[in-house]
């Protein structure tokens, strides 16, 4: 972390980002470089893994969240709740999920190999979900982590202990 702060001070980078940092890891990062020097924590987030405690803690400390795996490897695109919301708004399931994530204040980095999907995903910026939609998506949380490579992933055990409502 100190090397990243030095790179920022030397003008070699404008921002410092962290990835897959749990609350204890963010605490260490803040102790090392200060919260004001951490632009974002990139974490796995989807309707099925909302990582609420990590998100709340980061936001409380001014650390923005960047969501990866937002579509849950496409699994969430087939969800009946998402499909119902998409139908209601004349949108795609991907647009609904991306609109939900952006509405939560997350930067999103969806991927696609098809140009038409990329163009369609951009339309999520204009989709406004109502409170009923947001509550329905919030209810999909089931701690379904898809990315946790053994030996590389942080210790996510007890990460969802009730710190924040």
RODO-2510 file (C-alpha; in nm, 4 decimals, decimal comma):
residues 165
     n   res          X          Y          Z
     1     x     0,0000     0,0000     0,0000
     2     x     0,2827     0,2364     0,0813
     3     x     0,4342     0,1842    -0,2653
     4     x     0,0995     0,2742    -0,4220
     5     x     0,0810     0,5922    -0,2147
     6     x     0,4334     0,6836    -0,3251
     7     x     0,3354     0,6232    -0,6884
     8     x     0,0391     0,8557    -0,6424
     9     x     0,2542     1,1229    -0,4787
    10     x     0,5007     1,0990    -0,7692
    11     x     0,2192     1,1470    -1,0194
    12     x     0,2550     0,7954    -1,1588
    13     x    -0,1105     0,7247    -1,0839
    14     x    -0,4090     0,9446    -1,0107
    15     x    -0,5924     0,6993    -0,7862
    16     x    -0,5363     0,3926    -0,5707
    17     x    -0,7845     0,1109    -0,6036
    18     x    -0,8110    -0,2043    -0,3997
    19     x    -0,9827    -0,5293    -0,4877
    20     x    -1,1500    -0,7979    -0,2791
    21     x    -1,0653    -0,6194     0,0436
    22     x    -1,2673    -0,7370     0,3418
    23     x    -1,3396    -0,4987     0,6295
    24     x    -1,0215    -0,5994     0,8173
    25     x    -0,8154    -0,5540     0,4993
    26     x    -0,9722    -0,2116     0,4381
    27     x    -0,8887    -0,1168     0,7976
    28     x    -0,5247    -0,2064     0,7309
    29     x    -0,5244    -0,0171     0,4010
    30     x    -0,6673     0,2935     0,5666
    31     x    -0,4095     0,2686     0,8444
    32     x    -0,1362     0,2495     0,5803
    33     x    -0,2412     0,5231     0,3360
    34     x    -0,5552     0,6941     0,4671
    35     x    -0,9102     0,6498     0,3391
    36     x    -0,8826     0,9665     0,1318
    37     x    -0,6232     0,7923    -0,0842
    38     x    -0,8354     0,4867    -0,1653
    39     x    -1,0656     0,5537    -0,4586
    40     x    -1,2500     0,2224    -0,4792
    41     x    -1,2759    -0,1333    -0,3556
    42     x    -1,3603    -0,3642    -0,6454
    43     x    -1,5635    -0,6561    -0,5108
    44     x    -1,7937    -0,9269    -0,6360
    45     x    -2,1518    -0,8004    -0,6183
    46     x    -2,4690    -0,9331    -0,7723
    47     x    -2,8337    -0,9669    -0,6757
    48     x    -2,7284    -1,2963    -0,5150
    49     x    -2,4230    -1,1575    -0,3311
    50     x    -2,4895    -0,8057    -0,2120
    51     x    -2,1966    -0,7891     0,0314
    52     x    -2,3907    -0,5356     0,2410
    53     x    -2,1519    -0,5125     0,5354
    54     x    -1,8437    -0,4555     0,3211
    55     x    -2,0348    -0,1989     0,1131
    56     x    -2,1702    -0,0138     0,4181
    57     x    -1,8299    -0,0035     0,5846
    58     x    -1,6575     0,1192     0,2699
    59     x    -1,9186     0,3899     0,2115
    60     x    -1,8928     0,5029     0,5741
    61     x    -1,5213     0,5562     0,5129
    62     x    -1,5617     0,7283     0,1763
    63     x    -1,4441     0,4350    -0,0330
    64     x    -1,6391     0,3907    -0,3548
    65     x    -1,7475     0,0418    -0,4632
    66     x    -1,6824    -0,1086    -0,8046
    67     x    -1,8902    -0,4177    -0,8771
    68     x    -1,7626    -0,7111    -1,0775
    69     x    -1,9587    -1,0270    -1,1583
    70     x    -2,2706    -0,8108    -1,1373
    71     x    -2,4635    -1,0480    -1,3648
    72     x    -2,3433    -1,3539    -1,1660
    73     x    -2,1939    -1,5259    -1,4734
    74     x    -2,5305    -1,4799    -1,6427
    75     x    -2,7137    -1,6746    -1,3730
    76     x    -2,9086    -1,3660    -1,2594
    77     x    -3,0227    -1,3040    -1,6177
    78     x    -3,2484    -1,6086    -1,5849
    79     x    -3,3988    -1,5138    -1,2489
    80     x    -3,7805    -1,4923    -1,2457
    81     x    -3,7852    -1,1842    -1,0211
    82     x    -3,5431    -1,0026    -1,2508
    83     x    -3,7456    -1,1124    -1,5557
    84     x    -4,0658    -0,9744    -1,4020
    85     x    -3,9000    -0,6395    -1,3325
    86     x    -3,7515    -0,6337    -1,6836
    87     x    -4,0921    -0,7005    -1,8367
    88     x    -4,2477    -0,4246    -1,6246
    89     x    -3,9942    -0,1712    -1,7561
    90     x    -3,9675    -0,3078    -2,1110
    91     x    -3,5995    -0,3684    -2,0445
    92     x    -3,3587    -0,6609    -2,0526
    93     x    -3,2615    -0,8555    -1,7425
    94     x    -2,9061    -0,7238    -1,7773
    95     x    -3,0329    -0,3659    -1,7884
    96     x    -3,2345    -0,4236    -1,4703
    97     x    -2,9385    -0,5703    -1,2819
    98     x    -2,6992    -0,3000    -1,3985
    99     x    -2,9540    -0,0267    -1,3176
   100     x    -2,9953    -0,1762    -0,9704
   101     x    -2,6191    -0,1787    -0,9097
   102     x    -2,5694     0,1741    -1,0402
   103     x    -2,8699     0,2877    -0,8371
   104     x    -2,6906     0,1545    -0,5302
   105     x    -2,4015     0,3826    -0,6234
   106     x    -2,1659     0,1178    -0,7594
   107     x    -1,9492     0,1478    -1,0655
   108     x    -2,0130    -0,1624    -1,2761
   109     x    -1,7846    -0,3472    -1,5148
   110     x    -1,9988    -0,5946    -1,7061
   111     x    -1,8384    -0,7897    -1,9844
   112     x    -1,9775    -0,9146    -2,3102
   113     x    -1,8417    -1,0603    -2,6291
   114     x    -2,1343    -0,9283    -2,8322
   115     x    -2,1441    -0,5705    -2,9527
   116     x    -2,5256    -0,5569    -2,9298
   117     x    -2,5118    -0,6580    -2,5620
   118     x    -2,2585    -0,3867    -2,4911
   119     x    -2,4859    -0,1290    -2,6534
   120     x    -2,7879    -0,2657    -2,4676
   121     x    -2,6035    -0,2547    -2,1346
   122     x    -2,5425     0,1175    -2,1805
   123     x    -2,9179     0,1757    -2,1770
   124     x    -2,9249     0,0696    -1,8112
   125     x    -2,8089     0,4201    -1,7229
   126     x    -3,1553     0,5534    -1,8080
   127     x    -3,3570     0,2813    -1,6326
   128     x    -3,5131     0,3951    -1,3051
   129     x    -3,6197     0,1165    -1,0708
   130     x    -3,8906     0,1892    -0,8154
   131     x    -3,8863     0,0943    -0,4466
   132     x    -4,0811    -0,2254    -0,5127
   133     x    -3,8195    -0,3338    -0,7695
   134     x    -3,5335    -0,2546    -0,5330
   135     x    -3,6938    -0,4495    -0,2477
   136     x    -3,7511    -0,7486    -0,4751
   137     x    -3,3863    -0,7484    -0,5824
   138     x    -3,2682    -0,7002    -0,2226
   139     x    -3,4616    -1,0151    -0,1303
   140     x    -3,2545    -1,2191    -0,3788
   141     x    -2,9465    -1,2000    -0,1511
   142     x    -2,8300    -1,5543    -0,0722
   143     x    -2,4520    -1,5093    -0,0210
   144     x    -2,3823    -1,6853    -0,3517
   145     x    -2,0148    -1,6042    -0,4022
   146     x    -1,8923    -1,7225    -0,7426
   147     x    -1,5309    -1,6055    -0,7282
   148     x    -1,3223    -1,7337    -0,4399
   149     x    -1,0114    -1,9097    -0,5683
   150     x    -0,8486    -2,1205    -0,3013
   151     x    -0,5175    -1,9770    -0,1929
   152     x    -0,5858    -1,6395    -0,3536
   153     x    -0,9176    -1,5201    -0,2123
   154     x    -0,9372    -1,3277     0,1142
   155     x    -1,0949    -1,4886     0,4175
   156     x    -1,4617    -1,4052     0,3664
   157     x    -1,5704    -1,6120     0,6692
   158     x    -1,7873    -1,4048     0,9035
   159     x    -1,7814    -1,1203     0,6530
   160     x    -2,1581    -1,0996     0,6714
   161     x    -2,1713    -1,0735     1,0474
   162     x    -2,4329    -0,8141     1,1400
   163     x    -2,2299    -0,4930     1,1546
   164     x    -2,4653    -0,2692     0,9632
   165     x    -2,8335    -0,2948     0,8798
***
